[in-house]
Amino acid sequence: MNREWLKVLIAALFEVFWVIGLKHAATPWAWLGTAVSILVSFYLMIAASSKLPVGTVYAVFVGLGTAGTVFAELVFFGEPFKIMKVLLILLLLAGVIGLKLVTKEKDPGTKGAES
């Protein structure tokens, strides 16, 4: 995995933090953590988009964030386990992995055009 995809992965992890924070934050410190997570998440996603196709970056970011949020809700917040939900998340992750596998990095000489 190269540096740009690592940025997308870390951005998606911070997305999980801020989405959970939007639902569960109750103190000023929790809200501050949520705001910092939003800033870090979007900064890394935007930075990765400078070298990778923006559509693919966004799809991977949202897909991983969604899967991570559902997983966190199941494990940490007592969301009821539903097999159909898990199967659909796995289908989503398969699509995200497929997008990553077929996406090439931008050529530095193309000034933002996708390869």
Backbone atoms as SQL, in Angstrom:
CREATE TABLE atoms (id INTEGER PRIMARY KEY, chain TEXT, resi INTEGER, resn TEXT, atom TEXT, x REAL, y REAL, z REAL);
INSERT INTO atoms VALUES
  (1, 'A', 1, 'MET', 'N', 0.858, -1.176, 0.000),
  (2, 'A', 1, 'MET', 'CA', 0.000, 0.000, 0.000),
  (3, 'A', 1, 'MET', 'C', 0.901, 1.234, 0.000),
  (4, 'A', 2, 'ASN', 'N', 0.614, 2.159, -0.905),
  (5, 'A', 2, 'ASN', 'CA', 1.461, 3.342, -0.950),
  (6, 'A', 2, 'ASN', 'C', 0.960, 4.407, 0.025),
  (7, 'A', 3, 'ARG', 'N', 1.697, 5.480, 0.111),
  (8, 'A', 3, 'ARG', 'CA', 1.428, 6.550, 1.082),
  (9, 'A', 3, 'ARG', 'C', 0.040, 7.178, 0.888),
  (10, 'A', 4, 'GLU', 'N', -0.384, 7.364, -0.345),
  (11, 'A', 4, 'GLU', 'CA', -1.675, 8.020, -0.592),
  (12, 'A', 4, 'GLU', 'C', -2.842, 7.149, -0.127),
  (13, 'A', 5, 'TRP', 'N', -2.767, 5.845, -0.371),
  (14, 'A', 5, 'TRP', 'CA', -3.834, 4.959, 0.095),
  (15, 'A', 5, 'TRP', 'C', -3.812, 4.857, 1.611),
  (16, 'A', 6, 'LEU', 'N', -2.642, 4.957, 2.222),
  (17, 'A', 6, 'LEU', 'CA', -2.557, 4.964, 3.674),
  (18, 'A', 6, 'LEU', 'C', -3.264, 6.202, 4.237),
  (19, 'A', 7, 'LYS', 'N', -3.121, 7.336, 3.557),
  (20, 'A', 7, 'LYS', 'CA', -3.847, 8.551, 3.969),
  (21, 'A', 7, 'LYS', 'C', -5.351, 8.316, 3.919),
  (22, 'A', 8, 'VAL', 'N', -5.832, 7.653, 2.875),
  (23, 'A', 8, 'VAL', 'CA', -7.265, 7.377, 2.754),
  (24, 'A', 8, 'VAL', 'C', -7.717, 6.457, 3.893),
  (25, 'A', 9, 'LEU', 'N', -6.926, 5.451, 4.200),
  (26, 'A', 9, 'LEU', 'CA', -7.264, 4.520, 5.277),
  (27, 'A', 9, 'LEU', 'C', -7.335, 5.245, 6.625),
  (28, 'A', 10, 'ILE', 'N', -6.358, 6.088, 6.909),
  (29, 'A', 10, 'ILE', 'CA', -6.357, 6.840, 8.168),
  (30, 'A', 10, 'ILE', 'C', -7.517, 7.842, 8.188),
  (31, 'A', 11, 'ALA', 'N', -7.791, 8.475, 7.050),
  (32, 'A', 11, 'ALA', 'CA', -8.925, 9.401, 6.961),
  (33, 'A', 11, 'ALA', 'C', -10.230, 8.678, 7.276),
  (34, 'A', 12, 'ALA', 'N', -10.391, 7.468, 6.777),
  (35, 'A', 12, 'ALA', 'CA', -11.607, 6.691, 7.037),
  (36, 'A', 12, 'ALA', 'C', -11.706, 6.318, 8.518),
  (37, 'A', 13, 'LEU', 'N', -10.581, 6.026, 9.146),
  (38, 'A', 13, 'LEU', 'CA', -10.574, 5.731, 10.576),
  (39, 'A', 13, 'LEU', 'C', -11.055, 6.957, 11.364),
  (40, 'A', 14, 'PHE', 'N', -10.551, 8.133, 11.017),
  (41, 'A', 14, 'PHE', 'CA', -10.991, 9.353, 11.687),
  (42, 'A', 14, 'PHE', 'C', -12.458, 9.661, 11.362),
  (43, 'A', 15, 'GLU', 'N', -12.913, 9.238, 10.186),
  (44, 'A', 15, 'GLU', 'CA', -14.330, 9.412, 9.862),
  (45, 'A', 15, 'GLU', 'C', -15.195, 8.628, 10.836),
  (46, 'A', 16, 'VAL', 'N', -14.775, 7.424, 11.174),
  (47, 'A', 16, 'VAL', 'CA', -15.514, 6.627, 12.149),
  (48, 'A', 16, 'VAL', 'C', -15.597, 7.377, 13.477),
  (49, 'A', 17, 'PHE', 'N', -14.475, 7.975, 13.904),
  (50, 'A', 17, 'PHE', 'CA', -14.461, 8.710, 15.172),
  (51, 'A', 17, 'PHE', 'C', -15.439, 9.879, 15.148),
  (52, 'A', 18, 'TRP', 'N', -15.425, 10.656, 14.036),
  (53, 'A', 18, 'TRP', 'CA', -16.294, 11.832, 14.055),
  (54, 'A', 18, 'TRP', 'C', -17.764, 11.479, 13.873),
  (55, 'A', 19, 'VAL', 'N', -18.064, 10.436, 13.123),
  (56, 'A', 19, 'VAL', 'CA', -19.467, 10.033, 12.977),
  (57, 'A', 19, 'VAL', 'C', -20.010, 9.548, 14.326),
  (58, 'A', 20, 'ILE', 'N', -19.229, 8.751, 15.030),
  (59, 'A', 20, 'ILE', 'CA', -19.643, 8.301, 16.360),
  (60, 'A', 20, 'ILE', 'C', -19.747, 9.503, 17.302),
  (61, 'A', 21, 'GLY', 'N', -18.802, 10.442, 17.172),
  (62, 'A', 21, 'GLY', 'CA', -18.843, 11.643, 18.001),
  (63, 'A', 21, 'GLY', 'C', -20.102, 12.459, 17.775),
  (64, 'A', 22, 'LEU', 'N', -20.557, 12.540, 16.534),
  (65, 'A', 22, 'LEU', 'CA', -21.780, 13.298, 16.260),
  (66, 'A', 22, 'LEU', 'C', -22.978, 12.707, 17.009),
  (67, 'A', 23, 'LYS', 'N', -22.972, 11.408, 17.182),
  (68, 'A', 23, 'LYS', 'CA', -24.094, 10.756, 17.859),
  (69, 'A', 23, 'LYS', 'C', -23.924, 10.735, 19.378),
  (70, 'A', 24, 'HIS', 'N', -22.694, 10.513, 19.854),
  (71, 'A', 24, 'HIS', 'CA', -22.500, 10.214, 21.269),
  (72, 'A', 24, 'HIS', 'C', -21.818, 11.317, 22.077),
  (73, 'A', 25, 'ALA', 'N', -21.299, 12.354, 21.451),
  (74, 'A', 25, 'ALA', 'CA', -20.593, 13.401, 22.197),
  (75, 'A', 25, 'ALA', 'C', -21.563, 14.141, 23.118),
  (76, 'A', 26, 'ALA', 'N', -21.143, 14.311, 24.369),
  (77, 'A', 26, 'ALA', 'CA', -22.001, 14.981, 25.342),
  (78, 'A', 26, 'ALA', 'C', -21.247, 16.037, 26.148),
  (79, 'A', 27, 'THR', 'N', -19.946, 16.113, 25.984),
  (80, 'A', 27, 'THR', 'CA', -19.140, 17.074, 26.736),
  (81, 'A', 27, 'THR', 'C', -18.372, 17.952, 25.754),
  (82, 'A', 28, 'PRO', 'N', -17.905, 19.098, 26.218),
  (83, 'A', 28, 'PRO', 'CA', -17.100, 19.941, 25.328),
  (84, 'A', 28, 'PRO', 'C', -15.854, 19.227, 24.795),
  (85, 'A', 29, 'TRP', 'N', -15.213, 18.403, 25.618),
  (86, 'A', 29, 'TRP', 'CA', -14.019, 17.675, 25.160),
  (87, 'A', 29, 'TRP', 'C', -14.369, 16.668, 24.076),
  (88, 'A', 30, 'ALA', 'N', -15.498, 15.990, 24.234),
  (89, 'A', 30, 'ALA', 'CA', -15.935, 15.031, 23.208),
  (90, 'A', 30, 'ALA', 'C', -16.259, 15.761, 21.906),
  (91, 'A', 31, 'TRP', 'N', -16.879, 16.936, 22.008),
  (92, 'A', 31, 'TRP', 'CA', -17.177, 17.713, 20.804),
  (93, 'A', 31, 'TRP', 'C', -15.900, 18.233, 20.161),
  (94, 'A', 32, 'LEU', 'N', -14.926, 18.607, 20.984),
  (95, 'A', 32, 'LEU', 'CA', -13.639, 19.047, 20.441),
  (96, 'A', 32, 'LEU', 'C', -12.960, 17.891, 19.704),
  (97, 'A', 33, 'GLY', 'N', -12.990, 16.705, 20.298),
  (98, 'A', 33, 'GLY', 'CA', -12.431, 15.526, 19.632),
  (99, 'A', 33, 'GLY', 'C', -13.137, 15.223, 18.318),
  (100, 'A', 34, 'THR', 'N', -14.443, 15.413, 18.301),
  (101, 'A', 34, 'THR', 'CA', -15.211, 15.213, 17.074),
  (102, 'A', 34, 'THR', 'C', -14.778, 16.202, 15.999),
  (103, 'A', 35, 'ALA', 'N', -14.627, 17.474, 16.387),
  (104, 'A', 35, 'ALA', 'CA', -14.207, 18.506, 15.432),
  (105, 'A', 35, 'ALA', 'C', -12.798, 18.241, 14.901),
  (106, 'A', 36, 'VAL', 'N', -11.895, 17.849, 15.781),
  (107, 'A', 36, 'VAL', 'CA', -10.527, 17.531, 15.346),
  (108, 'A', 36, 'VAL', 'C', -10.546, 16.336, 14.395),
  (109, 'A', 37, 'SER', 'N', -11.368, 15.340, 14.693),
  (110, 'A', 37, 'SER', 'CA', -11.471, 14.167, 13.819),
  (111, 'A', 37, 'SER', 'C', -11.990, 14.551, 12.433),
  (112, 'A', 38, 'ILE', 'N', -12.943, 15.474, 12.375),
  (113, 'A', 38, 'ILE', 'CA', -13.444, 15.947, 11.081),
  (114, 'A', 38, 'ILE', 'C', -12.315, 16.609, 10.301),
  (115, 'A', 39, 'LEU', 'N', -11.576, 17.483, 10.960),
  (116, 'A', 39, 'LEU', 'CA', -10.480, 18.197, 10.286),
  (117, 'A', 39, 'LEU', 'C', -9.409, 17.237, 9.774),
  (118, 'A', 40, 'VAL', 'N', -8.978, 16.310, 10.606),
  (119, 'A', 40, 'VAL', 'CA', -7.946, 15.346, 10.204),
  (120, 'A', 40, 'VAL', 'C', -8.458, 14.477, 9.058),
  (121, 'A', 41, 'SER', 'N', -9.680, 14.000, 9.191),
  (122, 'A', 41, 'SER', 'CA', -10.268, 13.123, 8.186),
  (123, 'A', 41, 'SER', 'C', -10.309, 13.794, 6.815),
  (124, 'A', 42, 'PHE', 'N', -10.850, 15.001, 6.765),
  (125, 'A', 42, 'PHE', 'CA', -10.984, 15.679, 5.479),
  (126, 'A', 42, 'PHE', 'C', -9.634, 16.154, 4.939),
  (127, 'A', 43, 'TYR', 'N', -8.736, 16.566, 5.817),
  (128, 'A', 43, 'TYR', 'CA', -7.404, 16.968, 5.353),
  (129, 'A', 43, 'TYR', 'C', -6.706, 15.801, 4.648),
  (130, 'A', 44, 'LEU', 'N', -6.724, 14.622, 5.273),
  (131, 'A', 44, 'LEU', 'CA', -6.063, 13.454, 4.678),
  (132, 'A', 44, 'LEU', 'C', -6.746, 13.018, 3.383),
  (133, 'A', 45, 'MET', 'N', -8.076, 13.078, 3.354),
  (134, 'A', 45, 'MET', 'CA', -8.783, 12.694, 2.125),
  (135, 'A', 45, 'MET', 'C', -8.445, 13.650, 0.991),
  (136, 'A', 46, 'ILE', 'N', -8.429, 14.938, 1.277),
  (137, 'A', 46, 'ILE', 'CA', -8.098, 15.927, 0.250),
  (138, 'A', 46, 'ILE', 'C', -6.654, 15.771, -0.203),
  (139, 'A', 47, 'ALA', 'N', -5.749, 15.515, 0.736),
  (140, 'A', 47, 'ALA', 'CA', -4.335, 15.324, 0.383),
  (141, 'A', 47, 'ALA', 'C', -4.163, 14.108, -0.527),
  (142, 'A', 48, 'ALA', 'N', -4.851, 13.021, -0.223),
  (143, 'A', 48, 'ALA', 'CA', -4.753, 11.818, -1.055),
  (144, 'A', 48, 'ALA', 'C', -5.333, 12.065, -2.444),
  (145, 'A', 49, 'SER', 'N', -6.337, 12.922, -2.521),
  (146, 'A', 49, 'SER', 'CA', -6.973, 13.216, -3.811),
  (147, 'A', 49, 'SER', 'C', -6.057, 13.962, -4.770),
  (148, 'A', 50, 'SER', 'N', -4.978, 14.521, -4.256),
  (149, 'A', 50, 'SER', 'CA', -4.039, 15.206, -5.156),
  (150, 'A', 50, 'SER', 'C', -3.252, 14.226, -6.016),
  (151, 'A', 51, 'LYS', 'N', -3.170, 12.958, -5.584),
  (152, 'A', 51, 'LYS', 'CA', -2.412, 11.961, -6.333),
  (153, 'A', 51, 'LYS', 'C', -3.267, 10.803, -6.847),
  (154, 'A', 52, 'LEU', 'N', -4.464, 10.663, -6.301),
  (155, 'A', 52, 'LEU', 'CA', -5.361, 9.570, -6.692),
  (156, 'A', 52, 'LEU', 'C', -6.645, 10.166, -7.258),
  (157, 'A', 53, 'PRO', 'N', -7.363, 9.435, -8.085),
  (158, 'A', 53, 'PRO', 'CA', -8.628, 9.942, -8.621),
  (159, 'A', 53, 'PRO', 'C', -9.629, 10.239, -7.499),
  (160, 'A', 54, 'VAL', 'N', -10.176, 11.434, -7.519),
  (161, 'A', 54, 'VAL', 'CA', -11.023, 11.904, -6.428),
  (162, 'A', 54, 'VAL', 'C', -12.266, 11.035, -6.247),
  (163, 'A', 55, 'GLY', 'N', -12.867, 10.565, -7.313),
  (164, 'A', 55, 'GLY', 'CA', -14.056, 9.726, -7.196),
  (165, 'A', 55, 'GLY', 'C', -13.773, 8.424, -6.471),
  (166, 'A', 56, 'THR', 'N', -12.662, 7.815, -6.786),
  (167, 'A', 56, 'THR', 'CA', -12.286, 6.568, -6.137),
  (168, 'A', 56, 'THR', 'C', -11.913, 6.810, -4.687),
  (169, 'A', 57, 'VAL', 'N', -11.169, 7.880, -4.436),
  (170, 'A', 57, 'VAL', 'CA', -10.795, 8.214, -3.051),
  (171, 'A', 57, 'VAL', 'C', -12.050, 8.402, -2.213),
  (172, 'A', 58, 'TYR', 'N', -13.002, 9.159, -2.734),
  (173, 'A', 58, 'TYR', 'CA', -14.221, 9.421, -1.973),
  (174, 'A', 58, 'TYR', 'C', -15.005, 8.133, -1.731),
  (175, 'A', 59, 'ALA', 'N', -15.125, 7.289, -2.743),
  (176, 'A', 59, 'ALA', 'CA', -15.861, 6.029, -2.592),
  (177, 'A', 59, 'ALA', 'C', -15.200, 5.129, -1.546),
  (178, 'A', 60, 'VAL', 'N', -13.883, 5.025, -1.588),
  (179, 'A', 60, 'VAL', 'CA', -13.164, 4.197, -0.619),
  (180, 'A', 60, 'VAL', 'C', -13.309, 4.795, 0.784),
  (181, 'A', 61, 'PHE', 'N', -13.142, 6.110, 0.890),
  (182, 'A', 61, 'PHE', 'CA', -13.268, 6.815, 2.164),
  (183, 'A', 61, 'PHE', 'C', -14.639, 6.562, 2.798),
  (184, 'A', 62, 'VAL', 'N', -15.692, 6.765, 2.033),
  (185, 'A', 62, 'VAL', 'CA', -17.048, 6.595, 2.556),
  (186, 'A', 62, 'VAL', 'C', -17.335, 5.124, 2.842),
  (187, 'A', 63, 'GLY', 'N', -16.905, 4.233, 1.958),
  (188, 'A', 63, 'GLY', 'CA', -17.150, 2.807, 2.168),
  (189, 'A', 63, 'GLY', 'C', -16.487, 2.282, 3.425),
  (190, 'A', 64, 'LEU', 'N', -15.205, 2.618, 3.604),
  (191, 'A', 64, 'LEU', 'CA', -14.501, 2.165, 4.803),
  (192, 'A', 64, 'LEU', 'C', -15.063, 2.829, 6.054),
  (193, 'A', 65, 'GLY', 'N', -15.401, 4.101, 5.939),
  (194, 'A', 65, 'GLY', 'CA', -15.992, 4.794, 7.081),
  (195, 'A', 65, 'GLY', 'C', -17.326, 4.196, 7.487),
  (196, 'A', 66, 'THR', 'N', -18.141, 3.867, 6.501),
  (197, 'A', 66, 'THR', 'CA', -19.435, 3.247, 6.783),
  (198, 'A', 66, 'THR', 'C', -19.255, 1.889, 7.454),
  (199, 'A', 67, 'ALA', 'N', -18.391, 1.073, 6.893),
  (200, 'A', 67, 'ALA', 'CA', -18.146, -0.251, 7.472),
  (201, 'A', 67, 'ALA', 'C', -17.595, -0.127, 8.889),
  (202, 'A', 68, 'GLY', 'N', -16.656, 0.787, 9.085),
  (203, 'A', 68, 'GLY', 'CA', -16.076, 0.983, 10.414),
  (204, 'A', 68, 'GLY', 'C', -17.092, 1.472, 11.421),
  (205, 'A', 69, 'THR', 'N', -17.967, 2.364, 10.992),
  (206, 'A', 69, 'THR', 'CA', -18.996, 2.885, 11.890),
  (207, 'A', 69, 'THR', 'C', -19.991, 1.795, 12.279),
  (208, 'A', 70, 'VAL', 'N', -20.419, 0.997, 11.322),
  (209, 'A', 70, 'VAL', 'CA', -21.336, -0.110, 11.624),
  (210, 'A', 70, 'VAL', 'C', -20.675, -1.099, 12.572),
  (211, 'A', 71, 'PHE', 'N', -19.410, -1.429, 12.313),
  (212, 'A', 71, 'PHE', 'CA', -18.672, -2.350, 13.189),
  (213, 'A', 71, 'PHE', 'C', -18.576, -1.784, 14.608),
  (214, 'A', 72, 'ALA', 'N', -18.217, -0.504, 14.734),
  (215, 'A', 72, 'ALA', 'CA', -18.094, 0.118, 16.055),
  (216, 'A', 72, 'ALA', 'C', -19.431, 0.126, 16.790),
  (217, 'A', 73, 'GLU', 'N', -20.502, 0.421, 16.066),
  (218, 'A', 73, 'GLU', 'CA', -21.825, 0.413, 16.694),
  (219, 'A', 73, 'GLU', 'C', -22.182, -0.989, 17.206),
  (220, 'A', 74, 'LEU', 'N', -21.838, -2.019, 16.436),
  (221, 'A', 74, 'LEU', 'CA', -22.107, -3.390, 16.876),
  (222, 'A', 74, 'LEU', 'C', -21.275, -3.767, 18.099),
  (223, 'A', 75, 'VAL', 'N', -19.983, -3.457, 18.060),
  (224, 'A', 75, 'VAL', 'CA', -19.064, -3.908, 19.100),
  (225, 'A', 75, 'VAL', 'C', -19.125, -3.048, 20.361),
  (226, 'A', 76, 'PHE', 'N', -19.190, -1.738, 20.204),
  (227, 'A', 76, 'PHE', 'CA', -19.046, -0.856, 21.363),
  (228, 'A', 76, 'PHE', 'C', -20.353, -0.252, 21.883),
  (229, 'A', 77, 'PHE', 'N', -21.383, -0.216, 21.067),
  (230, 'A', 77, 'PHE', 'CA', -22.586, 0.498, 21.469),
  (231, 'A', 77, 'PHE', 'C', -23.844, -0.368, 21.462),
  (232, 'A', 78, 'GLY', 'N', -23.677, -1.675, 21.359),
  (233, 'A', 78, 'GLY', 'CA', -24.800, -2.583, 21.523),
  (234, 'A', 78, 'GLY', 'C', -25.846, -2.589, 20.423),
  (235, 'A', 79, 'GLU', 'N', -25.467, -2.148, 19.234),
  (236, 'A', 79, 'GLU', 'CA', -26.392, -2.214, 18.092),
  (237, 'A', 79, 'GLU', 'C', -26.721, -3.687, 17.836),
  (238, 'A', 80, 'PRO', 'N', -27.986, -4.021, 17.597),
  (239, 'A', 80, 'PRO', 'CA', -28.328, -5.428, 17.366),
  (240, 'A', 80, 'PRO', 'C', -27.658, -5.984, 16.102),
  (241, 'A', 81, 'PHE', 'N', -27.165, -7.202, 16.219),
  (242, 'A', 81, 'PHE', 'CA', -26.519, -7.878, 15.089),
  (243, 'A', 81, 'PHE', 'C', -27.580, -8.372, 14.129),
  (244, 'A', 82, 'LYS', 'N', -27.442, -7.982, 12.863),
  (245, 'A', 82, 'LYS', 'CA', -28.347, -8.464, 11.817),
  (246, 'A', 82, 'LYS', 'C', -27.485, -8.988, 10.676),
  (247, 'A', 83, 'ILE', 'N', -27.687, -10.245, 10.335),
  (248, 'A', 83, 'ILE', 'CA', -26.852, -10.888, 9.325),
  (249, 'A', 83, 'ILE', 'C', -26.940, -10.161, 7.986),
  (250, 'A', 84, 'MET', 'N', -28.109, -9.668, 7.620),
  (251, 'A', 84, 'MET', 'CA', -28.257, -8.979, 6.342),
  (252, 'A', 84, 'MET', 'C', -27.413, -7.701, 6.327),
  (253, 'A', 85, 'LYS', 'N', -27.369, -6.984, 7.434),
  (254, 'A', 85, 'LYS', 'CA', -26.558, -5.772, 7.520),
  (255, 'A', 85, 'LYS', 'C', -25.079, -6.115, 7.328),
  (256, 'A', 86, 'VAL', 'N', -24.624, -7.169, 7.966),
  (257, 'A', 86, 'VAL', 'CA', -23.219, -7.581, 7.840),
  (258, 'A', 86, 'VAL', 'C', -22.917, -8.012, 6.406),
  (259, 'A', 87, 'LEU', 'N', -23.816, -8.762, 5.792),
  (260, 'A', 87, 'LEU', 'CA', -23.604, -9.198, 4.409),
  (261, 'A', 87, 'LEU', 'C', -23.547, -7.990, 3.457),
  (262, 'A', 88, 'LEU', 'N', -24.395, -7.021, 3.677),
  (263, 'A', 88, 'LEU', 'CA', -24.376, -5.827, 2.825),
  (264, 'A', 88, 'LEU', 'C', -23.107, -5.001, 3.034),
  (265, 'A', 89, 'ILE', 'N', -22.632, -4.924, 4.256),
  (266, 'A', 89, 'ILE', 'CA', -21.360, -4.226, 4.518),
  (267, 'A', 89, 'ILE', 'C', -20.216, -4.969, 3.837),
  (268, 'A', 90, 'LEU', 'N', -20.228, -6.288, 3.879),
  (269, 'A', 90, 'LEU', 'CA', -19.192, -7.066, 3.189),
  (270, 'A', 90, 'LEU', 'C', -19.245, -6.834, 1.683),
  (271, 'A', 91, 'LEU', 'N', -20.442, -6.731, 1.126),
  (272, 'A', 91, 'LEU', 'CA', -20.593, -6.418, -0.292),
  (273, 'A', 91, 'LEU', 'C', -20.025, -5.030, -0.594),
  (274, 'A', 92, 'LEU', 'N', -20.319, -4.080, 0.277),
  (275, 'A', 92, 'LEU', 'CA', -19.771, -2.728, 0.135),
  (276, 'A', 92, 'LEU', 'C', -18.242, -2.754, 0.160),
  (277, 'A', 93, 'LEU', 'N', -17.674, -3.491, 1.110),
  (278, 'A', 93, 'LEU', 'CA', -16.216, -3.585, 1.202),
  (279, 'A', 93, 'LEU', 'C', -15.614, -4.259, -0.022),
  (280, 'A', 94, 'ALA', 'N', -16.305, -5.243, -0.585),
  (281, 'A', 94, 'ALA', 'CA', -15.816, -5.880, -1.806),
  (282, 'A', 94, 'ALA', 'C', -15.745, -4.859, -2.937),
  (283, 'A', 95, 'GLY', 'N', -16.744, -3.990, -3.036),
  (284, 'A', 95, 'GLY', 'CA', -16.722, -2.935, -4.043),
  (285, 'A', 95, 'GLY', 'C', -15.593, -1.947, -3.811),
  (286, 'A', 96, 'VAL', 'N', -15.361, -1.581, -2.562),
  (287, 'A', 96, 'VAL', 'CA', -14.273, -0.659, -2.219),
  (288, 'A', 96, 'VAL', 'C', -12.922, -1.265, -2.580),
  (289, 'A', 97, 'ILE', 'N', -12.727, -2.514, -2.232),
  (290, 'A', 97, 'ILE', 'CA', -11.461, -3.193, -2.566),
  (291, 'A', 97, 'ILE', 'C', -11.304, -3.272, -4.076),
  (292, 'A', 98, 'GLY', 'N', -12.372, -3.585, -4.776),
  (293, 'A', 98, 'GLY', 'CA', -12.320, -3.637, -6.246),
  (294, 'A', 98, 'GLY', 'C', -11.935, -2.292, -6.835),
  (295, 'A', 99, 'LEU', 'N', -12.507, -1.208, -6.340),
  (296, 'A', 99, 'LEU', 'CA', -12.144, 0.125, -6.827),
  (297, 'A', 99, 'LEU', 'C', -10.669, 0.420, -6.598),
  (298, 'A', 100, 'LYS', 'N', -10.192, 0.066, -5.426),
  (299, 'A', 100, 'LYS', 'CA', -8.781, 0.320, -5.118),
  (300, 'A', 100, 'LYS', 'C', -7.868, -0.473, -6.052),
  (301, 'A', 101, 'LEU', 'N', -8.248, -1.698, -6.348),
  (302, 'A', 101, 'LEU', 'CA', -7.412, -2.557, -7.187),
  (303, 'A', 101, 'LEU', 'C', -7.343, -2.089, -8.637),
  (304, 'A', 102, 'VAL', 'N', -8.397, -1.460, -9.125),
  (305, 'A', 102, 'VAL', 'CA', -8.406, -1.046, -10.532),
  (306, 'A', 102, 'VAL', 'C', -8.015, 0.417, -10.734),
  (307, 'A', 103, 'THR', 'N', -7.676, 1.125, -9.660),
  (308, 'A', 103, 'THR', 'CA', -7.347, 2.547, -9.760),
  (309, 'A', 103, 'THR', 'C', -5.845, 2.745, -9.803),
  (310, 'A', 104, 'LYS', 'N', -5.429, 3.569, -10.742),
  (311, 'A', 104, 'LYS', 'CA', -4.020, 3.923, -10.868),
  (312, 'A', 104, 'LYS', 'C', -3.821, 5.319, -10.296),
  (313, 'A', 105, 'GLU', 'N', -2.586, 5.597, -9.841),
  (314, 'A', 105, 'GLU', 'CA', -2.269, 6.933, -9.354),
  (315, 'A', 105, 'GLU', 'C', -2.214, 7.895, -10.538),
  (316, 'A', 106, 'LYS', 'N', -2.451, 9.174, -10.244),
  (317, 'A', 106, 'LYS', 'CA', -2.344, 10.204, -11.274),
  (318, 'A', 106, 'LYS', 'C', -0.894, 10.373, -11.679),
  (319, 'A', 107, 'ASP', 'N', -0.694, 10.657, -12.954),
  (320, 'A', 107, 'ASP', 'CA', 0.636, 10.980, -13.451),
  (321, 'A', 107, 'ASP', 'C', 0.966, 12.394, -12.998),
  (322, 'A', 108, 'PRO', 'N', 2.109, 12.597, -12.298),
  (323, 'A', 108, 'PRO', 'CA', 2.438, 13.922, -11.781),
  (324, 'A', 108, 'PRO', 'C', 2.457, 15.013, -12.861),
  (325, 'A', 109, 'GLY', 'N', 2.673, 14.671, -14.104),
  (326, 'A', 109, 'GLY', 'CA', 2.752, 15.661, -15.173),
  (327, 'A', 109, 'GLY', 'C', 1.415, 16.051, -15.775),
  (328, 'A', 110, 'THR', 'N', 0.292, 15.455, -15.290),
  (329, 'A', 110, 'THR', 'CA', -1.002, 15.728, -15.924),
  (330, 'A', 110, 'THR', 'C', -1.803, 16.827, -15.233),
  (331, 'A', 111, 'LYS', 'N', -1.289, 17.444, -14.209),
  (332, 'A', 111, 'LYS', 'CA', -1.941, 18.555, -13.490),
  (333, 'A', 111, 'LYS', 'C', -3.364, 18.219, -13.077),
  (334, 'A', 112, 'GLY', 'N', -3.545, 17.070, -12.386),
  (335, 'A', 112, 'GLY', 'CA', -4.833, 16.748, -11.816),
  (336, 'A', 112, 'GLY', 'C', -5.735, 15.864, -12.663),
  (337, 'A', 113, 'ALA', 'N', -5.366, 15.601, -13.914),
  (338, 'A', 113, 'ALA', 'CA', -6.194, 14.724, -14.742),
  (339, 'A', 113, 'ALA', 'C', -6.057, 13.295, -14.255),
  (340, 'A', 114, 'GLU', 'N', -7.151, 12.554, -14.324),
  (341, 'A', 114, 'GLU', 'CA', -7.110, 11.164, -13.896),
  (342, 'A', 114, 'GLU', 'C', -6.496, 10.305, -14.991),
  (343, 'A', 115, 'SER', 'N', -5.790, 9.227, -14.568),
  (344, 'A', 115, 'SER', 'CA', -5.168, 8.311, -15.526),
  (345, 'A', 115, 'SER', 'C', -6.190, 7.359, -16.068);
